[in-house]
Amino acid sequence: FFVAIFVCGTFFFLWQFLFGRIVTYSMDKVHQVVSYLRDDLGMNPRQLKRIFFQQPQIFGLNLSSNLLPKIHFLRTEFDLNPPQLRKVIAGMPTLLGLSVEDNLVPKIEYLRMYARDEEELREVVIIQPTLLGYSLKNRIAPRLLAMGAIDEPFRKIAGTVTLTELKFQKWIKYREEKRQETRGWSME
């Protein structure tokens, strides 16, 4: 089954060196998770490889008590079709390692306060699934507050959440200056 993950091939000793924790997992458990992701969700080898490299712990989690509820939550919370679900999971595999109640739900509830509607929130998550991996307190809330102060639309969070703090502040300043120019221009 590793052939399905490593389409380009990897030497076992290098793999063991880089991902020693995986070697300790039950191969049956790993096989169940890979089979589910590949066969049931339809993930391709490139997506599986990305998940493996970014969140190898997923392959040691219990499928029925841990992964399936989180995948079901993401699917139903955002009304994702299979390709969209694959994109979100492959785009941010660490989401499957987060607590739904303690981490994802508070972020989603906060994002809902800023989104125009459920469709806009859904689109932003599909475009930028990493948004749900950022800290609510240290990244998401401050960025949305700063954007709201200059009337930037919610959907722009998809592009700004990944910026460094310095680049974000420059972006805010630039957008604010542009808005002031536009307002000044329309008044004349």
Summary of the structure (lengths in Angstrom):
residues: 188
radius of gyration: 19.8
end to end distance: 67.6
largest distance: 71.3
contacts: 522
relative contact order: 0.08
helix: 79%
strand: 0%
